[in-house]
Amino acid sequence: MKITFLGTGGSFPTKGRGVTSIAIQREGELLLFDCGEGTQRQMTKTAVSPMKIDSIFLTHFHGDHFLGLPGLIQTLSLMGREEELKVWGPEGAEERMNSLLEVPVYTKNFEVKVRELSPGDRVDREGYKIKTAETDHSAKGLAYGLIEDQRPGKFHPEEAKSLGLEPGPDFSRLQGGESVELQDGTVVKPEQVLGPSRPGRKIVYSGDTRPTEGIRNLAEGADVLIHEATFSSDMADEAEEASHSTTKQAAEIAKEANVEKLFLTHPSPRYSDVSVLEEEAEEVFQNTTMAEDLMEFKVKLKK
């Protein structure tokens, strides 16, 4: 599983940062979280192919999080896409997206399917699910958690052999959770040769928000938390007024939720040097990185 930060800035593009868009590649599938202006241009600098996008999840409808969609859809049209593109978003997504997509004149051979989600919803997908939590922002929005299914426990081949099995298809069936019947009628069950089930990976993305208990709960035990940090801690009053988080608030969420890695995103354009933001967060949660445009991070499976 790989995270590619296509755009990491807030409000509007700057010389060093595009606006928000995050790609997650998992087992051949590509998901996009937010699609700010210039997202497709950023893709040309990475291994992220727009034609492979299956679904786009929008956190809210401030322009720096979704205005890249019309251009992206135009490009997909010109590239000959035929597969349906699924766009997910908070309440009002269908009306807003349908209005937005009526403005350009497209020649496209694929459907854009818009679906609305509410806080607490769950979308089951192959091998994982997407869960939502409510954000606390000036626009109604959602935080998203990509949560993989539990994986089978570690396979013990010697135990399988002691039960009368030989390496081959039966081993694979047991590892896949199926029981195997021997010639004498004995049934070997997966739990006889597998250790305890192992957790999958978990990535949580906050979108724009003040710190919330809902996001903390969603992020519990996550491998990666991507949390906005628009302001430094000396601007806590401004963050509260603008419905954003400070660096320390984001780090406190990461610490309380026992996440493994925190990425900060969405710094205000006022910060030409974001090192102060990263340093402040590290005082609370050491394993913190301020995300940069085009940065990549691989999320490894737990052993």
DONUSE-719996 format. One record per atom (N, C-alpha, C): residue in three letters; y, x, z. Coordinates in pm, whole numbers, plus 32768, in hexadecimal, padded with zeros to 4 digits. Example, Ala and Ser with C-alpha at 12.3 -4.5 7.8 and 13.67 -1.06 7.14 Angstrom:
# DONUSE-719996
ALA7DC78527830C
ALA7E3E84CE830C
ALA7EB68528830C
SER7F1F850582C4
SER7F96855782CA
SER8003850A8313
# end
This chain:
# DONUSE-719996
MET7F8A80558000
MET800080008000
MET807C805A8000
LYS80D9803D7FA7
LYS815080917F9C
LYS81CE803B7F9B
ILE823080677FEB
ILE82B380287FEE
ILE8313807E7F9C
THR835D803F7F42
THR83C680847EF7
THR844A803E7F14
PHE84A880887F49
PHE852C80507F68
PHE8583805D7EEA
LEU858F7FF17EA1
LEU85DC7FF37E24
LEU86727FF27E41
GLY869B7FA57EA3
GLY87267FA07ECD
GLY872D7F8E7F62
THR878A7FD47FA4
THR87897FD68036
THR88107FB88075
GLY88777F9F8024
GLY88FC7F89805A
GLY891B7EF78073
GLY89897EE080B9
GLY89B47E5880D7
GLY8A377E368093
SER8A4A7DB78079
SER8AC87D7D8047
SER8ADF7D957FB1
PHE8AED7E137F88
PHE8B037E307EFA
PHE8AD27EBD7EDD
PRO8AB77EDB7E5D
PRO8A857F607E3A
PRO8AEE7FCC7E54
THR8ABF80417E79
THR8B1780B57E88
THR8AE181257E2F
LYS8B2681947E2E
LYS8AF982047DDC
LYS8A6E82327E03
GLY8A4E822B7E83
GLY89CE825E7EB2
GLY896481F77ECB
ARG898A81767ECD
ARG8929810E7EF1
ARG893A80927E9A
GLY88C780607E6B
GLY88C77FDB7E31
GLY88B87F747EA0
VAL88BE7EF57E7D
VAL88AA7E8E7EE3
VAL88167E6B7EEE
THR87F87E167F4E
THR87707E0D7F83
THR87067DDF7F20
SER869A7E2C7F1B
SER86207E067ED6
SER85B17E657F00
ILE853E7E2D7F24
ILE84CE7E7C7F56
ILE84507E527F0C
ALA840A7EB17ED2
ALA838D7E967E8C
ALA83187EC47EE2
ILE82AF7E717EE7
ILE82357E967F2D
ILE81C07E8A7ECB
GLN817B7EF97EB6
GLN81067EFC7E5E
GLN80897F007EB4
ARG802E7EA47E98
ARG7FB37E9C7EE6
ARG7F3D7E7A7E8B
GLU7EE07ED77E7D
GLU7E677EC27E30
GLU7E827E837DA7
GLY7EDE7EBE7D60
GLY7EFC7E907CD9
GLY7F5D7E1C7CD1
GLU7F847DE47D43
GLU7FE27D747D44
GLU806C7DA77D6C
LEU80D47D6C7D31
LEU815C7D967D4D
LEU81AE7D1F7D7F
LEU81E87D2F7DF4
LEU823F7CC97E30
LEU82CA7D047E3F
LEU832E7CAE7E2E
LEU83B97CD77E3D
LEU83F77C847EAD
PHE843B7CC97F09
PHE84817C857F76
PHE85167C9A7F62
ASP85597C2D7F40
ASP85E57C2B7F18
ASP85F77C717E92
CYS86637C4C7E4E
CYS86787C7E7DC6
CYS870E7C847DAC
GLY874F7CE37DED
GLY87DE7CF27DDE
GLY88057D237D54
GLU88857D1F7D39
GLU88BC7D4F7CBA
GLU888B7DDD7C9D
GLY885F7DF27C22
GLY88357E787BF9
GLY87A57E9B7C18
THR87587E3B7C4B
THR86CE7E597C70
THR867E7E8D7BFA
GLN868C7E4D7B86
GLN863B7E787B14
GLN86637F047AE5
ARG86E17F287AF4
ARG870A7FB17AD0
ARG86C680167B2D
GLN86BE7FF67BAC
GLN867D804F7C0B
GLN85E980617BE9
MET85AB7FF77BB8
MET851D80007B95
MET850380687B29
THR8562807D7AD1
THR854F80DE7A65
THR8545816C7A9A
LYS856E81827B15
LYS856A82077B52
LYS84ED821A7BA8
THR849681B77BA8
THR841F81BA7BFD
THR83A381957BAB
ALA8332818E7BF0
ALA82B681627BB0
ALA82A480CB7BBB
VAL830A80847BEA
VAL83037FF37BFA
VAL831F7FB07B74
SER82BD7F667B40
SER82CD7F237ABF
SER82F37E917AD3
PRO83627E637A9B
PRO83887DD67AAB
PRO831F7D767A75
MET82D47D9F7A10
MET82707D4679D5
MET81FC7D297A34
LYS81EA7D7D7A9A
LYS817B7D6C7AF8
LYS81A07D197B72
ILE821D7CED7B7B
ILE82467CA07BF0
ILE81FE7C197BF0
ASP81BA7BFD7C5C
ASP81777B7C7C6B
ASP81D27B177CB0
SER82107B407D1D
SER82627AE37D6C
SER82DE7B2B7DA0
ILE83497ADE7DB0
ILE83C67B0F7DEB
ILE83E57AB97E64
PHE83FC7AFA7ED5
PHE841B7AB37F51
PHE84AD7ACF7F75
LEU84FD7A667F78
LEU858B7A747F96
LEU85A57A4F8028
THR85F27AA3806D
THR860F7A8880F9
THR867C7A20810A
HIS86E27A2480B4
HIS875179C480BD
HIS87A579CF803E
PHE880D797D8036
PHE885679727FB8
PHE88E379AA7FBF
HIS88F47A1A8002
HIS896C7A6A7FEF
HIS89567AC17F74
GLY89C17AD57F28
GLY89B47B117EA3
GLY89717B997EA0
ASP89857BEA7F08
ASP894B7C707F06
ASP88B47C717F19
HIS88797BF97F27
HIS87E97BF17F3A
HIS87A17BA97EC8
PHE87EB7B6A7E6B
PHE87A17B227E03
PHE87E27B227D79
LEU88597B597D69
LEU889D7B4F7CE8
LEU88627BA87C7C
GLY87FC7BF77C9C
GLY87B77C437C35
GLY874E7BF37BEA
LEU87327B797C1B
LEU86C67B2A7BDF
LEU86E07AFF7B4E
PRO87567ACA7B2D
PRO87697A9E7AA1
PRO87537B0F7A3D
GLY87897B857A5A
GLY87767BF679FF
GLY86E57C2079F6
LEU869F7C1F7A67
LEU86127C447A68
LEU85C17BE37A13
ILE85DD7B637A21
ILE85937AFE79D4
ILE85B17B0B793F
GLN862F7B2B791D
GLN86517B427892
GLN86007BB77859
THR85F57C2278A6
THR85A87C96787A
THR85157C747868
LEU84DC7C2B78C7
LEU84507C0178BA
LEU843C7BAC783E
SER849E7B5A781D
SER84967B0877A3
SER84927B617728
LEU84EA7BC57723
LEU84F07C1E76B0
LEU84727C7476A5
MET84327C8E7717
MET83B97CE17718
MET833B7C8F76FC
GLY834B7C0C76EA
GLY82DA7BB976C1
GLY82807B897731
ARG82B47B7E77A9
ARG82607B4E7817
ARG82307AC077F9
GLU81B47AA5781E
GLU817C7A1F780F
GLU814D79E57894
GLU81307A3C78F6
GLU80FC7A0C7977
GLU816C79CC79C9
GLU814679687A15
GLU81A479257A6E
GLU81DE79897AD3
LEU8260797C7AEF
LEU82A179CA7B58
LEU82BE796E7BCC
LYS828C79927C42
LYS82A0793E7CB8
LYS831579757D0A
VAL8373791D7D2B
VAL83E679417D7D
VAL83E378EB7DFB
TRP83E2792C7E6E
TRP83DC78E87EEE
TRP846078FE7F38
GLY848E78987F80
GLY850978A97FCA
GLY851A783D8033
PRO858578478082
PRO859C77E580ED
PRO85C8775D80B6
GLU85DC7700810F
GLU8607767980EA
GLU867E7680808B
GLY867776318020
GLY86E076307FBB
GLY86C3768C7F46
ALA865676D67F4C
ALA863777387EE4
ALA862676F77E5B
GLU85E176867E58
GLU85C576487DD6
GLU8645761D7D8F
GLU869D75DB7DD8
GLU871975AC7D9A
GLU877076217D6F
ARG878076857DC7
ARG87D576F67DA7
ARG879E77487D32
MET871D77627D33
MET86E377B47CCA
MET86E4776C7C44
ASN86C676ED7C45
ASN86C876A27BC7
ASN8754769E7B8B
SER87B876927BE1
SER884276947BB1
SER8866771D7B78
LEU884077857BBF
LEU885E780D7B94
LEU881D782C7B0E
LEU87A278017AFE
LEU875778257A86
LEU877C77D07A0D
GLU87CE77687A22
GLU87FD771979B2
GLU88747759796C
VAL88B777B779AC
VAL893077F07974
VAL8914784A78FC
PRO88B978AD7905
PRO889C78FE788F
PRO884F78AE7826
VAL885778DB77AB
VAL880678A2773F
VAL878D78FD772D
TYR871978CE775B
TYR869F791D7755
TYR864A78F276DE
THR85FD795176AC
THR858E79307654
THR851379677699
LYS84D2791476E9
LYS84647947773A
LYS83E878F17729
ASN837879347738
ASN82F678F37727
ASN82AB78E877AB
PHE82F278F2781A
PHE82AF78EA789B
PHE82FF788D78F7
GLU82B87859795A
GLU82F677FD79B9
GLU832278487A36
VAL839778247A67
VAL83C678557AE9
VAL83AF77E47B4D
LYS835077F97BA5
LYS832A77927C06
LYS836E77B07C8B
VAL83C977587CB6
VAL8412776D7D32
VAL83D577177DA1
ARG83B977577E12
ARG837D77107E82
ARG83CC772D7F01
GLU83DE76C77F53
GLU842B76D67FCE
GLU83D076EA8046
LEU83FF773D80A2
LEU83B67758811C
LEU8410773A8195
SER83D0771D8205
SER841677048282
SER83E8776A82E9
PRO8437777E8353
PRO840D77D983BD
PRO838577B083F6
GLY832D78118406
GLY82A877F6843A
GLY824177D783D0
ASP826B77CE8351
ASP820B77B482E6
ASP81B2782E82CE
ARG814078128290
ARG80E0787B826F
ARG80AF786381E1
VAL80B178CA8191
VAL807F78C58107
VAL8004791D8100
ASP7F9078E080EB
ASP7F13792C80E2
ASP7F0079618054
ARG7EE879E3804C
ARG7ED27A247FCC
ARG7E527A777FD6
GLU7E267AAF7F69
GLU7DA67AF57F68
GLU7DAD7B757FBC
GLY7D6B7B73802D
GLY7D657BE98082
GLY7DD67BF880E6
TYR7E377B9F80E1
TYR7EA77BA7813E
TYR7EF17B228142
LYS7F527B1A8198
LYS7FA77AA381A0
LYS80387ACC81B3
ILE80907A73818F
ILE811F7A8581A8
ILE81487A208212
LYS81817A51827F
LYS81B479FA82E8
LYS824C7A0382ED
THR828B7998831C
THR831C79948321
THR834F798083AF
ALA83C979AE83C6
ALA840F79938444
ALA84A079768423
GLU84E079278476
GLU856C7904845F
GLU85C779798480
THR862C798D842E
THR869279F1844A
THR870B79AE8489
ASP876579FF84BF
ASP87E179CD84FB
ASP88547A0C84AF
HIS887B79CA8445
HIS88E07A0183EA
HIS893F799183BF
SER89AA79B6837C
SER8A0C79528351
SER89D878FC82DF
ALA896C792482A0
ALA892678D1823D
ALA889878BC826F
LYS886478458259
LYS87DA78288284
LYS877B7888823E
GLY872078C3828D
GLY86C97927824F
GLY864579398298
LEU85F47992825F
LEU856E79AD8292
LEU85557A43829A
ALA850C7A6A8300
ALA84CD7AEE8304
ALA843D7ADC82D6
TYR84047B46829C
TYR837C7B3D8266
TYR83227BA782A3
GLY82A57B8082BB
GLY823E7BDD82E4
GLY81CA7BDA8283
LEU81A77C4D824C
LEU81307C5981F7
LEU80C27C8E8253
ILE805B7C3B8267
ILE7FF47C5A82CA
ILE7F6B7C568286
GLU7F2B7CCA827F
GLU7EA67CCF8241
GLU7E3D7C91829B
ASP7DD37C5E825D
ASP7D637C2682A8
ASP7D1D7C9582F5
GLN7CD47C6C835C
GLN7C807CCA83A5
GLN7C1A7D078345
ARG7BFF7D878355
ARG7B9C7DCC8303
ARG7B177DD6834D
PRO7AA77DD88304
PRO7A267DEA8347
PRO7A257E6B8397
GLY79D27E6E83FE
GLY79C67EE7844E
GLY79847F588401
LYS79847FCD843D
LYS7949804383FE
LYS78B3802F83EB
PHE7882804F8373
PHE77F5803F8351
PHE77A480B58387
HIS7732809583C5
HIS76DA80FC83FD
HIS765A810383AB
PRO7654815B8347
PRO75E0816082EC
PRO755D81828333
GLU756481D88398
GLU74E781FD83DC
GLU74AA81858423
GLU74FF8130845B
GLU74CE80B7849C
GLU748E805B8435
ALA74CC805183C0
ALA74937FFD8356
ALA740A8033832A
LYS73FF80B5831C
LYS737E80F082F4
LYS731380D5835D
SER733A80DC83DD
SER72D880C68448
SER72A480388449
LEU72EF7FDC8409
LEU72C67F508402
LEU72757F348383
GLY725D7F9D8331
GLY72087F8D82BC
GLY72527F828239
LEU72D27FA08238
LEU73227F9781BC
LEU73338021817F
GLU7344802380FB
GLU735F809E80B3
GLU73EA80978073
PRO7429810C8061
PRO74AD810B801F
PRO74A880C67F98
GLY7512807D7F79
GLY751880337EFB
GLY755F7FAE7F0C
PRO75387F4C7EBB
PRO757D7ECA7EBF
PRO757D7E867F48
ASP750E7E967F92
ASP75097E558015
ASP75717E8E8075
PHE75887F0F806C
PHE75F07F4C80BE
PHE76787F0D809E
SER76927EFE801D
SER77127EC57FF1
SER77227E358020
ARG76B57DE9801A
ARG76BA7D5D8045
ARG76D97D5480DA
LEU769B7DA88129
LEU76B47DA781B8
LEU77457DCF81D6
GLN77767E33818F
GLN78027E5D81A4
GLN78637DF0817B
GLY78377D9C811E
GLY788C7D2C80F2
GLY787E7CB08148
GLY782C7CB881B1
GLY78207C48820D
GLY77AB7BEC81F3
GLU77517C118198
GLU76DE7BBD8179
GLU76627BEB81C7
SER760D7B8C81E9
SER758C7BAD8225
SER75297BD381B7
VAL74C47C2281DC
VAL745F7C50817D
VAL73D57C2E81B4
GLU73827BF1815F
GLU72FA7BCF8189
GLU72987C398154
LEU72467C7181AD
LEU71E17CD38186
LEU71657C8E814F
GLN710A7CDB8113
GLN70917CA380D6
GLN70397C5B813B
ASP703D7C8581B8
ASP6FE87C44821D
ASP702C7BC9825A
GLY70A17BA58224
GLY70E77B2F8254
GLY714D7B4A82C1
THR71527BC482F3
THR71B67BE88358
THR72427BE5831B
VAL72A07BAC8365
VAL732B7BA48335
VAL73817C088383
VAL73C37C5F833A
VAL74207CBF8377
VAL74AE7C898365
LYS74F27C7883D4
LYS757A7C4183D0
LYS75E17CB283D3
PRO76567C9A8398
PRO76BD7D048394
PRO76E07D3D841C
GLU76E57CE58482
GLU770E7D158507
GLU76AA7D788543
GLN76307D7F8508
GLN75CC7DDE853A
GLN75E77E6D850A
VAL76347E78849F
VAL764B7EFE8465
VAL76E07F208456
LEU77357EC68482
LEU77C67EDD8479
LEU78037EE58504
GLY78657F3C8513
GLY78AF7F448590
GLY79127ED1859A
PRO79687ED18600
PRO79CC7E678611
PRO7A2A7E5F8599
SER7A567DE88579
SER7AB37DD78509
SER7B327E278522
ARG7B727E5284B6
ARG7BE87EA784BF
ARG7C617E5E8485
PRO7CD57E7384BF
PRO7D4C7E2C848D
PRO7D757E5E8403
GLY7DB07E0683B4
GLY7DEE7E2F8338
GLY7E7A7E628355
ARG7EC67E7682EB
ARG7F4E7EA982FB
ARG7FB27E358307
LYS80267E55833E
LYS808B7DEE8357
LYS81167E29833F
ILE81627DE682E9
ILE81EC7E0D82CB
ILE82457D9582E5
VAL82B27DA9832C
VAL83107D3C8349
VAL839A7D648318
TYR83DC7D0682D6
TYR84637D1C829E
TYR84C07CB282D6
SER852D7CDC8313
SER85837C7F835C
SER85E47C308305
GLY860E7C688292
GLY86807C2B824F
GLY86FD7C4082A4
ASP87667BF3828A
ASP87E27BFE82D7
ASP87DB7BA48352
THR87FB7BDC83C6
THR87E97B8C843F
THR88217BD384BA
ARG88497B84851B
ARG88547BB985A2
ARG87C67BCF85D6
PRO87B57C1F863F
PRO872D7C2E8676
PRO86FB7BA986AD
THR867B7B8B8694
THR86437B0C86C3
THR85B97B2286FF
GLU85947AC88757
GLU850F7ACD8793
GLU84A47AAE872C
GLY84C67A5686CC
GLY84667A348663
GLY843F7AAC860F
ILE84A07B0085ED
ILE84827B78859F
ILE84347BDC85F4
ARG84587BE68673
ARG840D7C3F86CC
ARG837A7C1586D3
ASN83637B9386DF
ASN82D97B6286E5
ASN828F7B7B8662
LEU82D37B6285F3
LEU82957B798571
LEU82717C0D855E
ALA82C57C648594
ALA82B37CF58581
ALA824F7D3285E3
GLU821B7CE68641
GLU81C47D1C86A9
GLU81517D6E866B
GLY814D7DEF8690
GLY80E17E478662
GLY80E67E6E85D0
ALA81567E58858D
ALA815F7E7584FD
ALA81567F0B84E2
ASP811C7F2C8471
ASP811D7FB78443
ASP81AC7FE0841E
VAL81F37F8383DE
VAL827C7F9F83B1
VAL82D37F2583CC
LEU83477F3E8408
LEU83B07EDA8414
LEU84277F0C83C3
ILE84547EBA8366
ILE84CC7ED68318
ILE85387E78834D
HIS85987EAF8395
HIS85FA7E5A83D9
HIS86877E8483B1
GLU86D87E208397
GLU87627E3D8374
GLU87AC7E7D83E9
ALA88087ED883CA
ALA885E7F18842F
ALA88E57F2E83ED
THR89327EC483E6
THR89B07EC6839B
THR8A1C7F1883E0
PHE8A197F198466
PHE8A847F5884B1
PHE8A4F7FBA8519
SER8AA2801B853E
SER8A84807285AE
SER8A9C8026862F
SER8A69805C869E
SER8A6D8013871C
SER8AF97FFD8752
ASP8B5B80518729
ASP8BE4803E8758
ASP8C287FC78713
MET8BE27F8A86B4
MET8C187F15866F
MET8BC27E9A868C
ALA8B8F7E928705
ALA8B387E23872B
ALA8B807D9D871F
ASP8BFE7D988742
ASP8C497D1A8737
ASP8C547CEE86A6
GLU8C6F7D4D864D
GLU8C787D2C85BE
GLU8BF07CFF8589
ALA8B857D4185B7
ALA8AFF7D19858C
ALA8AE07C8A85B7
GLU8B027C698632
GLU8AEA7BE28665
GLU8B387B7C8614
GLU8BB47B9985F7
GLU8C097B3B85AD
GLU8BD67B28851E
ALA8BA47B9384E2
ALA8B767B8D8456
ALA8AE27B69844B
SER8AA07B4E84B9
SER8A127B2884BA
SER89B97B988487
HIS89D57C1084B4
HIS89857C84848E
HIS89537CCC850C
SER89087D3684F8
SER88D37D868565
SER89107E118565
THR89157E4C85DB
THR893A7ED985E6
THR88BB7F2E85DF
THR88CF7FB085D2
THR885E800C85CD
THR88098004864B
LYS884B800286BF
LYS88017FFF873D
LYS87B67F7C874E
GLN87F17F0F8721
GLN87AB7E8F872B
GLN872D7E9086D5
ALA87357EC7865E
ALA86BE7ED18608
ALA86547F29864A
ALA867F7F978686
ALA86217FF186C8
ALA85E17FB08742
GLU862E7F5E8789
GLU85F67F1887FD
GLU858A7EB687D3
ILE859E7E728763
ILE85377E18872F
ILE84B87E678711
ALA84C77EDA86CE
ALA84547F2E86AC
ALA840A7F5C8729
LYS84547F84878D
LYS84177FB48809
LYS83CE7F448852
GLU84107ED1885E
GLU83D47E6088A6
GLU83597E2B885D
ALA83587E3487D8
ALA82E97DFE878A
ALA82797E638775
ASN828A7EDC87AA
ASN82227F4387A0
ASN81FD7F62870F
VAL82627F6B86B8
VAL82457F8D862D
VAL823180248623
GLU81F6804E85B4
GLU81DE80DD85A2
GLU825481238560
LYS829480E08500
LYS82FE811F84B2
LYS836F80BC849A
LEU83EB80E984AC
LEU846180968493
LEU84B280D28421
PHE84CE807F83BD
PHE852E80A48355
PHE85AB804E8367
LEU861D808E836B
LEU869C80478370
LEU86D0803482E2
THR87077FBF82C6
THR87427FA58242
THR87C67F5B8255
HIS880C7F4581E3
HIS88827EF081DE
HIS88FA7F27822C
PRO89127FAB822C
PRO898A7FDC826F
PRO8A087FAA8228
SER8A6F7F908275
SER8AEE7F68823B
SER8B237FD681DF
PRO8B667FB18171
PRO8BA080178118
PRO8C07806F815D
ARG8C35804781D4
ARG8C988099821C
ARG8C5F81218245
TYR8BD8812C824A
TYR8B9A81A88278
TYR8B7682018201
SER8BC9826581E9
SER8BA882C68180
SER8B3D832781B1
ASP8B38833B8235
ASP8AD2838F8274
ASP8A82833682D3
VAL8A05831982AE
VAL89B482BC82FE
VAL896283048368
SER897383888374
SER892383D283D6
SER893E83A18464
VAL89BA8377847F
VAL89DA83448504
VAL898782C88524
LEU896D827584C0
LEU891E81FC84D5
LEU888D822084F8
GLU8857827C84AE
GLU87CE82A784C7
GLU87C182E88551
GLU8820833C8572
GLU881C838385F3
GLU882683238669
GLU887B82BE865C
GLU8886825B86C6
GLU8804821186DC
ALA87C481EB866F
ALA874681A2867B
ALA86DA81FB86B7
GLU86D8827A8693
GLU867182D686C6
GLU867A82E7875D
GLU86F082D18795
GLU86FE82D98827
GLU86AA826E886D
VAL869282018827
VAL86448192885F
VAL85B58195882C
PHE85A681AF87A9
PHE852181AE876A
PHE851A8226870E
GLN84CB82898735
GLN84D0830A86F2
GLN84A183068662
ASN843A82BA8644
ASN840182BA85BD
ASN8451825D8561
THR84CF8283854D
THR852D823384FE
THR855E82848488
THR856A82428416
THR85A38280839E
THR8606821F835E
MET867B8252833B
MET86D8820282EC
MET86A88206825B
ALA868181948226
ALA864D818F819D
ALA86B881B58139
GLU868F81FB80D2
GLU86E782218064
GLU86B181E47FE3
ASP870981CD7F83
ASP86DD81987F03
ASP867381F37EC5
LEU860A81B57E90
LEU859B81F47E4A
LEU8539823B7EA9
MET854F822F7F2A
MET84F082677F8A
MET846C821C7F82
GLU83FC82637F8F
GLU837882277F8E
GLU833082478011
PHE82DD81EB803C
PHE8291820180B7
PHE820981BF80A9
LYS819F820C80BF
LYS811781D780B6
LYS80E981AA8140
VAL80B781328148
VAL808380FB81C5
VAL7FEC810A81C3
LYS7FB981638216
LYS7F2A81828214
LYS7EDA8122826A
LEU7E5D81118243
LEU7E0080BF8291
LEU7DDE81058314
LYS7DD280B5837D
LYS7DA680EB83FD
LYS7D10810983F4
LYS7CE681728436
LYS7C5781978432
LYS7C08813E848F
# end
